[in-house]
Amino acid sequence: MSYSVSITISGDSLQPTRMLRDLGVTVSSDLSWTPHISAITCKARSVASWVFSVFRTRDPTTMLTLYKSLVRSLLEYCCPLWNPKKVTDIQLLESVQRKFTSRISSVKHLNYWDRLKSLRLMSLQRRRERYIILQMWKVLNNACPNDLDIKFHQSSKHGLKANLPQLSKSSTTRHQSLYDSSFAIFGPRLWNIIPCSLTHEPDFQQFKNSVTKFVQSVPDEPPVTTNWILYEKYEFLQLDWCQNTKGWSDNAMAF
């Protein structure tokens, strides 16, 4: 992409840049989150390596405490904003947790999915989906600014649902991709699959606990190998929930 626009303020020329870091998040000129994801993954791996070099124990309690406080926190900062759609980005993030848990003595003989169950961890992808649903509750209840003007409507059959903005049929493939990966779209999509009984919960802590139980009831098998099938319309929680016929309620299937 070429740039031909420059801005002058008080005699100083501001030149276009391909990437900009603001409040800890790297934004690229093409609105791709891959550079940001690569950067935080690299930092998280560095911290993980430091943990293993400093601490000799591989006890699960100690290792999980260090992982959650020092490593995972780096991978989840502002994640509702940059939640990836590309499977390669998701795999890159998941590889940090996959590698770390493989060094824990009591579960290193298990595959990744079984390690998560044994350690009572969610995949990073599932945790991001949970964060997005919690952010939607905050938008609905005016606990944070609704800068995207996300709207909700009451359905007599399915409860309180979020509206999905319409995209012009003449939009390019690139615009369609940006549309699908934006919070304005995947936020409402994830909100619309939670049981309708949760959508009217006024207390955030109670809602948080209930959503956690809900997402934990869905099979959690994140993509960790290169031969994972890339779905055209991609949301792991939605796909898993569609395949899981024993859900909390029929309303959870409507989205």
C-alpha positions, -999 to +999 in steps of 0.1 A: +000+000+000+014+034-010+009+066+009+007+101-006-010+121+022+009+140+048-003+164+075+014+195+088+008+208+123+026+239+135+052+235+108+059+198+117+051+172+090+034+140+102+042+112+078+020+081+073+031+049+090+023+013+085+019+005+122+011+025+153+012+013+189-014+030+211-022+021+247-003-012+243-021-023+211-004-023+177-027-012+149-016-017+113-026+004+083-045-025+067-064-031+100-048-065+104-041-077+140-014-101+129+015-078+138+000-072+173-006-109+179+030-117+167+044-091+191+025-102+222+032-139+214+069-132+212+068-114+246+048-141+263+072-168+251+101-148+264+084-145+298+075-182+298+112-190+291+122-168+320+098-186+343+112-220+334+148-209+338+142-193+372+119-218+389+129-254+391+096-268+403+071-281+377+043-284+403+009-276+388-001-250+414+031-230+412+033-232+374-003-222+369+000-193+393+030-180+374+014-187+340-018-169+348-002-138+364+029-134+341+022-150+308-015-153+300-022-118+310+001-106+282-020-126+257-054-113+268-049-075+272-077-057+252-085-090+235-122-081+227-107-055+203-082-076+184-098-111+187-084-129+157-103-146+129-073-161+110-067-196+121-029-190+119-032-162+144-053-183+168-029-212+165+000-188+173-016-175+205-027-210+215+008-224+210+021-204+241-004-221+264+001-254+247+039-253+252+037-240+288+013-267+299+034-294+282+062-286+308+040-292+338+050-325+353+016-341+361+001-336+327+030-335+302+021-370+290-014-358+279-024-341+246-033-305+248-070-308+250-067-333+279-042-311+296-067-283+296-093-305+312-070-319+338-057-284+347-092-269+346-081-243+320-101-230+290-084-225+257-073-189+250-099-188+221-127-198+245-115-172+271-116-145+244-151-154+235-161-152+271-145-118+274-164-106+244-197-117+258-189-099+291-180-068+271-214-070+254-231-071+288-212-039+297-224-022+265-260-033+271-259-020+307-241+013+300-210+001+320-188+012+291-191+036+261-211+022+232-190+038+205-201+013+179-238+021+185-246-016+191-284-020+194-305-047+210-340-058+205-364-079+225-377-112+209-407-129+224-392-163+214-354-158+219-351-131+245-329-100+243-308-102+211-282-079+196-287-064+161-262-073+133-253-043+111-260-049+075-232-049+049-238-038+013-240-067-011-216-049-034-188-048-008-155-063-017-140-094-002-117-074+019-145-053+033-164-085+040-135-099+059-131-067+080-168-067+086-168-103+099-138-098+122-150-065+138-163-064+173-196-049+160-202-083+143-187-111+164-198-094+196-235-096+187-231-130+172-216-144+204-242-126+226-270-140+205-261-176+214-261-174+252-293-186+269-320-160+269-323-164+307-288-147+310-295-117+289-316-099+315-292-105+344-287-071+361-257-081+383-224-083+365-207-108+389-237-131+386-237-128+348-200-134+347-203-166+368-232-178+347-215-171+314-184-190+326-205-220+334-221-217+300-189-216+279-174-244+300-204-266+290-194-263+254-167-287+240-134-268+240-110-282+214-090-252+199-072-255+166-036-264+174-025-282+142-019-269+107-045-293+092-074-277+110-103-270+087-108-233+081-145-225+082-158-197+060-178-182+088-157-187+119-166-186+155-155-216+176-181-212+203-209-210+177-196-240+158-191-261+189-225-251+202-242-260+170-226-295+171-235-299+208-272-310+209-274-311+247-273-274+253-288-253+281-318-243+262-332-242+226-329-204+226-292-207+228-293-222+193-308-190+178-283-165+164 
